[in-house]
Amino acid sequence: MKLIPRRSLFGKKGLVGALAALALLIPSGSAQAADGFYVSGKKIMDANGNEFMMRGCNFSWCWQRGNESTVIPAAKRIGCNAIRIQLSTGSKWQKCSDSELESLIQLCIDNKLIVIFNTHDETGSDNYSDLENACNFWIEKKEILNKYRKYVLVNISNEWYGSWSTDGWANGYKQAIPKLRNAGIKNMLVVDCAGYGQYPTSIFEKGDEVAAYDSENNTVYSMHFYQYAAGSDTDVYNNINSAMNISTPVIIGEFAYSHQGSSIAYQKIMDMAKEKGMSTLIWSWTGNSSGQEACDMFGGYDDSDWKENGTRLVKGTNGVQATSVECSVFGSSSGSGDSGNTGDNTGDNTGGDSSSDGTTVWTGDGDLNSWNSVIEIPESAFASAKEGDTVRLTFSSVSSSPEVQIAVKTVSAWTWTTLVTSAAIENSKYELKIEGTPDGCSDTLLAMLQSHGMFLKGQNAHLAKVEIISASSSDGSSSGSSESASTVWTGSENLSNWTNDIEIPASAFTDASSGDTLRFKFSDCGSAPKVQLVIKVGDSWDWTVLVDADEIADGVYEYVIPNDTRADYSVISTLQDRGMILKGQDATFTTMQLVKSVSTGVDTFKTDSNRIDFSKPVEIYTLDGRRVEEMTHGIYILRQGTAVRKVMK
């Protein structure tokens, strides 16, 4: 990370023809499968043989030393599964000693974080002697690195080779990689692109050629995504797709939502990283300066003062909390997926493992510690919860007089709200129903849980598991239709009296189909909350209104994706290509869910059908079981006597 001059990204185009043949000579076997991370095709595999996708952050330890005991546990708390730590060879900052290195590694292991170390002294240098100095530093630490290679990757040098060209960069690493291997270093190696990490053309042109110099076949590349490599959706799309076309895995070792006053296409980065299975590491925890202050995730070394960069990239759609999975070397479930994972006093968000009568959304060992600990259950654990569901807390190591306190935070103001001040834990369990709006709040309990999660304190017990018990399974009722609802967007966007154009990215509609329902949830609803839904169509991206100023009822609005093709577009294809814009008034937009209804034999028909006698009383229910007074727009369940029908208005 640094200040860099603007240079053209366009150098030589395409791969040198000979590289295609050379790629065939690269060995395809796995490296150190039993002892550490290794390359398998274009995937990064851990020592257990499971694919690992990093979702983490950067910590500038070499000039922020002494704060590691605060930052590293906090990184785990917010959901990271990896952390990239800046070290120094002694050229610019105090040299990292053997004892300091081993202490950092152990702290990461204790917090179940994979660690990627780099040396930062050589940033922007084109001199091979500086890169060689970094190699000598790693060789000095060889015994420690190899000892912990199950948990440690070596990013040889941060952004060595600042020039925006390929050959000098390639020649340098063709010497550096064999030097490390010949010295006996076995860890997976990470190599930054040329051009301060922002010239990925270097790896597109000679990445496979350079990787062939690794006798362990265990090198991956890292792109740094700021305004020159990722200033637009098109930049991100082209660079990630080009990265997928080389034989070596590529990660995004640094990115932010803004850099040096320029916007970065961060949402496209997160969307494509999820789609392509690419690792991402946010720059950086705190302490940025010289025009890079917007890169701060937090205002300090703990995780209490969230900044915009942290909020967007950690809590946003396809951010850390939505996609992070703890590495299996720590004994967690294997593989990659879309569940947030937090450790120690925050435990593991399991992503929804079904139990006998509920869905497990968090497991861990959270010691209540005589009211001295705060255990955070992340908002991702409540993504699929619905009004009327029950949160069941299960405890272990229960002793005399166990008690629990439960708190949440309001959606927009992040104000603490205590739901349960001090309640007895009976039979190792405590249950809380998700319903309504707590006293003194303008947000529903569900909206607060899905925005900021839940916070627990207490005494004489350890939190072991959190489950969501659905309302339908707890009361035995059925609406005549079942549904599959997934949360595809979360945030806190004030509609601001029609002045705020809220963009919902195309990635939120990836799994949608015509006939599915989009459920929009709102908080802070005023006297006349309304919503407008817009798409942009045609070559000119013409503003096209799908819903114009409809009322928001009980904090919810539903829209059924029509099964039609207009003159020059279809709604579903436009959503999946360009996303949607939401406007309105008197409300704060917090959640969008994609509802896929599963037929249970109930006929679908228009509301003017004579199957229901509307001159007589009719019970009207939404698909999630809420009884309402009237139908506005969407799919409903009607009950009249013994007749049950599903209708669409």
Residue pairs with C-beta under 8 A, 6 or more apart in sequence:
1 58
1 60
1 123
1 158
1 159
1 224
1 254
1 283
1 284
1 288
1 292
1 295
2 123
2 124
2 159
2 196
3 260
3 290
3 291
3 292
4 124
4 162
4 195
4 196
4 198
4 228
6 228
7 164
7 195
7 199
7 228
8 164
9 164
9 195
9 198
9 199
9 201
9 228
9 229
9 235
10 201
11 164
11 165
11 166
11 199
11 201
11 205
12 166
12 201
12 205
14 204
14 205
15 204
15 205
15 208
15 246
16 205
16 206
16 209
19 205
19 206
19 208
19 209
22 208
22 209
22 212
23 208
23 247
25 212
26 208
26 211
26 212
26 217
26 247
27 217
28 41
28 217
29 217
30 38
30 39
30 40
30 45
31 38
31 39
31 216
31 217
31 218
32 38
32 47
32 149
32 186
32 216
32 218
33 45
33 47
33 49
34 47
35 47
35 149
35 150
35 186
36 47
36 149
36 150
36 152
36 186
36 187
36 188
37 44
37 45
37 46
37 47
37 52
37 149
37 150
37 153
37 187
37 188
37 218
38 45
38 188
38 218
39 45
39 188
39 217
39 218
39 219
39 220
39 248
39 249
40 51
41 247
42 244
42 247
42 248
42 249
43 51
43 249
43 277
44 51
44 52
44 53
44 54
44 188
44 220
44 249
44 251
44 279
45 51
45 52
46 52
46 150
46 327
46 328
46 329
47 150
47 329
48 328
48 329
48 334
50 327
50 328
50 334
50 335
51 277
51 335
51 336
52 81
52 114
52 279
52 327
52 328
52 336
53 273
53 277
53 278
53 279
53 323
53 325
53 336
54 81
54 82
54 114
54 116
54 251
54 279
54 280
54 281
55 79
55 80
55 81
55 82
55 279
55 280
55 320
55 323
55 324
55 325
56 75
56 80
56 81
56 82
56 83
56 84
56 113
56 114
56 280
56 281
56 282
56 320
56 324
57 75
57 80
57 83
57 84
57 281
57 282
57 283
57 284
57 285
57 297
57 320
58 83
58 84
58 85
58 86
58 254
58 281
58 282
58 283
58 284
58 285
59 68
59 71
59 72
59 75
59 83
59 84
59 85
59 86
59 284
59 285
60 86
60 120
60 284
60 285
60 287
61 67
61 68
61 85
61 86
61 87
61 96
61 104
62 86
62 87
62 88
62 93
62 94
62 96
62 120
63 86
63 93
63 287
64 71
64 286
64 287
64 301
65 94
65 100
67 301
68 103
68 104
68 107
69 107
70 301
70 302
71 285
71 301
71 302
72 83
72 104
72 107
72 108
72 111
72 113
73 111
73 344
74 298
74 301
74 302
74 303
75 83
75 111
75 113
75 285
76 111
76 112
76 113
76 342
76 343
76 344
76 346
77 303
77 342
77 343
77 344
77 345
77 346
77 376
78 303
78 310
78 314
78 320
78 321
78 342
79 314
79 320
79 321
79 324
79 340
79 341
79 342
79 349
79 378
79 380
80 113
80 320
80 324
81 112
81 113
81 114
81 324
81 325
81 326
81 327
81 341
82 113
82 114
82 115
82 116
82 279
82 281
82 327
83 108
83 113
83 114
83 115
83 116
83 281
84 115
84 116
84 117
84 118
84 155
84 253
84 254
84 281
85 104
85 115
85 116
85 117
85 118
86 118
86 119
86 120
86 158
87 96
87 101
87 117
87 118
87 119
87 120
87 137
88 94
88 95
88 96
88 119
88 120
88 121
89 95
89 119
89 121
89 133
89 134
89 136
89 137
90 121
90 137
91 121
91 122
91 130
91 133
92 120
92 121
93 120
93 121
95 137
98 141
98 144
101 117
101 141
101 144
102 144
102 148
104 115
104 117
105 115
105 144
105 148
105 151
105 152
108 114
108 115
108 151
109 148
109 151
111 343
111 344
112 326
112 327
112 330
112 332
112 343
112 344
113 343
114 151
114 152
114 153
114 327
114 329
115 151
115 152
115 153
116 152
116 153
116 154
116 155
116 190
116 253
116 281
117 152
117 153
117 154
117 155
118 154
118 155
118 156
118 157
118 158
118 190
118 192
119 134
119 137
119 138
119 156
119 157
119 158
120 158
121 130
121 133
121 134
122 130
122 131
122 133
122 134
122 157
122 158
122 159
122 160
123 158
123 159
123 160
123 162
123 196
124 159
124 160
124 162
124 196
125 131
125 160
125 161
125 162
126 161
126 162
126 163
126 168
128 171
128 172
128 175
130 157
130 160
131 156
131 157
131 160
131 161
131 172
131 173
131 175
131 176
132 175
132 176
132 179
134 156
134 157
134 160
134 176
135 156
135 176
135 179
135 180
135 183
138 145
138 154
138 156
138 180
138 185
139 179
139 180
139 183
139 185
142 183
142 184
142 185
145 152
145 154
145 185
145 186
145 187
146 184
146 185
146 186
146 187
149 186
149 187
149 188
150 329
151 329
152 187
153 187
153 188
153 189
153 190
154 180
154 185
154 187
154 188
154 189
154 190
155 189
155 190
155 191
155 192
155 222
155 253
156 173
156 176
156 177
156 180
156 189
156 190
156 191
156 192
157 176
157 192
158 192
158 197
159 192
159 196
159 197
159 224
160 169
160 172
160 192
161 168
161 169
161 172
161 194
161 195
161 202
162 194
162 195
162 196
163 169
163 194
163 195
164 194
164 195
164 199
165 194
165 195
165 199
165 202
166 194
166 199
166 201
166 202
166 205
166 206
167 206
168 194
169 193
169 194
169 202
169 206
170 202
170 206
170 209
170 210
173 191
173 210
173 213
174 210
174 213
177 189
177 191
177 210
177 213
177 214
177 219
178 213
178 214
178 215
180 189
181 214
181 215
181 216
186 216
187 218
188 218
188 219
188 220
189 214
189 218
189 219
189 220
190 219
190 220
190 221
190 222
190 251
190 253
191 210
191 219
191 220
191 221
191 222
192 221
192 222
192 224
192 253
193 199
193 200
193 202
193 203
193 221
193 222
193 223
193 224
194 201
194 202
195 202
195 228
196 224
197 222
197 223
197 224
197 229
197 253
197 254
198 223
198 224
198 225
198 226
198 228
198 229
199 229
200 223
200 229
200 239
200 242
200 243
200 250
203 210
203 221
203 223
203 243
203 246
203 248
203 250
204 242
204 243
204 245
204 246
207 221
207 246
207 247
207 248
207 250
208 246
208 247
208 248
210 219
211 217
211 219
211 247
211 248
219 248
220 248
220 249
220 250
220 251
221 243
221 246
221 248
221 249
221 250
221 251
222 250
222 251
222 252
222 253
222 254
223 229
223 239
223 243
223 250
223 251
223 252
223 253
224 252
224 253
224 254
224 255
224 283
225 236
225 239
225 252
225 254
225 255
225 264
225 269
226 254
226 255
226 256
226 259
226 260
226 262
226 264
227 259
227 260
227 262
227 263
227 264
229 235
229 239
230 236
230 239
230 255
230 264
230 265
230 266
230 268
230 269
231 262
231 263
231 264
231 265
232 265
233 265
233 268
235 265
236 265
236 268
236 269
236 272
237 268
237 272
240 269
240 272
240 273
240 276
240 278
243 250
243 278
244 250
244 276
250 278
251 278
251 279
251 280
251 281
252 269
252 273
252 278
252 279
252 280
252 281
253 281
254 281
254 282
254 283
254 284
255 264
255 266
255 269
255 280
255 281
255 282
255 283
255 313
256 264
256 266
256 282
256 283
256 284
256 294
256 295
256 309
256 313
257 263
257 264
257 266
257 294
257 308
257 309
257 312
257 313
258 264
258 294
258 295
258 308
258 309
259 292
259 294
259 295
260 291
260 292
261 291
261 294
266 312
266 313
266 316
267 316
267 317
267 318
267 505
267 507
268 505
269 280
270 280
270 313
270 316
270 317
270 318
270 319
270 323
271 317
271 318
271 505
271 506
271 507
272 278
273 279
273 280
273 318
273 323
274 318
274 323
274 338
274 507
275 507
275 510
277 336
282 297
282 309
282 310
282 313
282 314
282 320
283 295
284 295
284 296
284 297
285 296
285 297
285 298
285 301
286 296
286 297
286 298
286 299
286 300
286 301
287 296
288 294
288 295
288 296
294 308
294 309
295 309
296 307
296 309
296 310
297 306
297 307
297 309
297 310
297 313
297 314
298 304
298 305
298 306
298 307
298 310
299 305
299 306
299 307
312 319
313 319
313 320
314 320
314 321
315 321
315 379
315 490
316 322
316 490
316 491
317 488
317 489
317 490
317 491
317 505
317 507
317 508
318 507
320 340
321 340
321 349
321 378
321 379
321 380
322 338
322 340
322 380
322 383
323 337
323 338
323 340
324 339
324 340
324 341
325 332
325 333
325 335
325 336
325 337
325 339
325 341
326 332
326 341
326 343
326 348
328 334
328 335
332 341
332 348
333 350
337 351
338 351
339 349
339 350
339 351
339 352
339 380
340 349
340 351
340 378
340 380
340 381
341 348
341 349
342 348
342 349
342 364
342 376
342 378
343 364
344 364
344 365
344 366
345 364
345 366
345 367
345 373
345 374
345 375
345 376
346 364
346 366
346 375
346 376
346 377
346 378
347 362
347 363
347 364
347 365
347 366
347 375
347 377
347 463
347 466
348 362
348 363
348 364
349 361
349 362
349 378
349 380
349 381
350 360
350 361
350 362
350 363
351 361
352 359
352 360
352 361
352 384
353 359
353 360
354 360
355 467
357 469
357 473
357 474
358 390
358 392
358 467
358 468
358 469
358 470
358 473
359 384
359 467
359 468
359 470
360 465
360 466
360 467
361 377
361 381
361 382
361 466
361 467
361 468
362 377
362 378
362 381
362 465
362 466
363 464
363 465
363 466
364 463
364 464
365 396
365 462
365 463
365 464
366 373
366 375
366 456
366 462
366 463
366 464
367 373
367 397
367 462
368 375
368 402
368 404
368 456
368 457
368 458
368 459
368 460
368 461
368 462
368 463
369 459
370 459
370 460
371 405
371 457
371 458
371 459
373 457
374 455
374 456
374 457
375 455
375 456
375 457
375 463
376 453
376 454
376 455
377 453
377 454
377 455
377 456
377 466
378 453
379 449
379 450
379 451
379 452
379 453
379 490
380 453
381 453
381 454
381 466
381 468
382 446
382 449
382 450
382 453
382 454
382 468
383 450
383 486
383 487
383 490
384 468
384 485
384 486
384 487
385 391
385 434
385 446
385 449
385 450
385 468
386 434
386 446
386 470
386 471
386 485
386 624
386 625
387 434
387 435
387 444
387 446
387 471
387 624
387 626
388 433
388 434
388 435
388 471
388 625
388 626
389 433
389 434
389 468
389 469
389 470
389 471
389 474
390 431
390 432
390 433
390 434
390 468
390 469
390 471
390 474
391 431
391 432
391 433
391 434
391 449
391 454
391 466
391 467
391 468
391 469
392 429
392 430
392 431
392 466
392 467
392 468
392 469
393 404
393 425
393 429
393 430
393 431
393 432
393 456
393 463
393 465
393 466
394 428
394 429
394 463
394 464
394 465
394 466
394 467
395 402
395 404
395 425
395 428
395 429
395 430
395 461
395 462
395 463
395 464
396 428
396 461
396 462
396 464
397 461
397 462
398 425
398 428
398 460
398 461
398 462
399 460
399 461
400 460
401 424
401 459
401 460
402 424
402 425
402 458
402 459
402 460
402 461
403 422
403 423
403 424
403 425
403 458
403 459
403 460
404 420
404 422
404 423
404 425
404 430
404 456
404 457
404 458
404 461
405 418
405 420
405 421
405 422
405 423
405 456
405 457
405 458
406 418
406 419
406 420
406 423
406 432
406 454
406 455
406 456
407 416
407 417
407 418
407 419
407 454
407 455
407 456
407 457
408 416
408 417
408 419
408 438
408 445
408 448
408 449
408 452
408 453
408 454
408 455
409 415
409 416
409 417
409 448
409 451
409 452
409 455
410 417
410 441
410 442
410 443
410 448
411 443
411 447
411 448
411 451
411 452
411 492
411 523
411 524
411 588
411 590
412 443
412 492
412 494
412 523
412 524
412 588
414 452
417 438
417 440
417 441
417 448
419 432
419 438
419 445
420 430
420 432
422 458
423 430
425 458
425 461
428 461
431 469
434 445
434 446
434 449
435 445
436 444
436 445
437 443
437 444
437 445
438 445
438 448
441 448
442 523
442 524
442 525
443 451
443 523
443 524
444 523
444 555
446 521
447 521
447 522
447 523
447 555
447 590
447 591
448 523
450 487
450 490
450 521
450 590
450 591
451 490
451 492
451 523
451 590
451 591
456 463
471 477
471 625
472 478
472 479
472 625
477 625
478 600
479 621
479 623
479 625
479 637
479 644
480 600
480 602
480 637
480 639
480 644
480 645
480 646
481 597
481 598
481 599
481 600
481 602
481 623
481 637
481 646
482 597
482 598
482 600
483 595
483 596
483 597
483 598
483 623
483 624
484 595
484 596
484 597
484 598
485 519
485 593
485 594
485 595
485 596
485 624
486 511
486 593
486 594
487 591
487 592
487 593
488 508
488 509
488 511
488 592
488 593
488 594
489 504
489 505
489 508
489 591
489 592
490 590
490 591
490 592
491 502
491 589
491 590
492 523
492 588
492 589
492 590
493 500
493 502
493 582
493 588
493 589
493 590
494 500
494 524
494 588
494 589
495 502
495 529
495 531
495 582
495 583
495 584
495 585
495 586
495 587
495 588
495 589
496 585
497 585
497 586
498 532
498 583
498 584
498 585
500 583
501 581
501 582
501 583
502 581
502 582
502 583
502 589
503 579
503 580
503 581
504 579
504 580
504 581
504 582
504 592
505 579
506 575
506 576
506 577
506 578
506 579
507 579
508 579
508 580
508 592
508 594
509 572
509 575
509 576
509 579
509 580
509 594
510 576
511 594
512 518
512 561
512 572
512 575
512 576
512 594
513 561
513 572
513 596
514 561
514 562
514 563
514 564
514 570
514 571
514 572
515 560
515 561
515 563
515 597
516 560
516 561
516 594
516 595
516 596
516 597
517 558
517 559
517 560
517 561
517 594
517 595
517 597
517 623
517 634
517 635
518 558
518 559
518 560
518 561
518 592
518 593
518 594
518 595
519 556
519 557
519 558
519 591
519 592
519 593
519 594
519 595
519 624
520 531
520 552
520 556
520 557
520 558
520 559
520 582
520 589
520 591
520 592
521 555
521 556
521 589
521 590
521 591
521 592
521 593
522 529
522 531
522 552
522 555
522 556
522 557
522 587
522 588
522 589
522 590
523 555
523 587
523 588
523 590
524 587
524 588
525 552
525 555
525 586
525 587
526 585
526 586
526 587
527 586
528 551
528 585
528 586
529 551
529 552
529 584
529 585
529 586
529 587
530 549
530 550
530 551
530 552
530 584
530 585
530 586
530 587
531 547
531 549
531 550
531 552
531 557
531 582
531 583
531 584
531 587
532 545
532 547
532 548
532 549
532 550
532 582
532 583
532 584
533 545
533 546
533 547
533 559
533 580
533 581
533 582
534 543
534 544
534 545
534 546
534 580
534 581
534 582
534 583
535 544
535 546
535 571
535 574
535 575
535 578
535 579
535 580
535 581
536 542
536 543
536 544
536 574
536 578
536 581
537 544
537 566
537 568
537 569
537 574
538 568
538 569
541 578
544 569
546 559
546 571
546 580
547 559
547 633
549 584
550 557
550 632
550 633
551 557
551 632
552 584
552 587
553 628
553 632
554 626
554 628
555 587
556 622
556 626
557 632
557 633
558 595
558 622
558 633
558 634
558 635
559 633
559 634
560 633
560 634
560 635
560 648
561 571
561 572
561 575
562 571
564 570
564 571
582 589
595 623
595 624
597 623
597 635
597 646
602 637
602 644
602 645
602 646
603 611
603 645
603 646
604 646
604 647
604 648
605 611
605 645
605 647
606 647
606 648
607 631
607 647
607 648
607 649
609 645
609 647
611 643
611 645
612 618
612 638
612 640
612 643
612 645
612 647
613 640
616 640
617 640
618 638
618 639
618 640
619 627
619 638
619 639
619 640
620 627
620 628
620 629
620 630
620 631
620 636
620 637
620 638
621 627
621 628
621 636
621 637
621 638
621 639
622 628
622 634
622 636
622 637
623 634
623 635
623 636
623 637
628 636
631 647
631 649
632 649
633 649
634 648
634 649
635 646
635 647
635 648
636 646
636 647
636 648
636 649
637 644
637 645
637 646
637 647
638 644
638 645
638 646
638 647
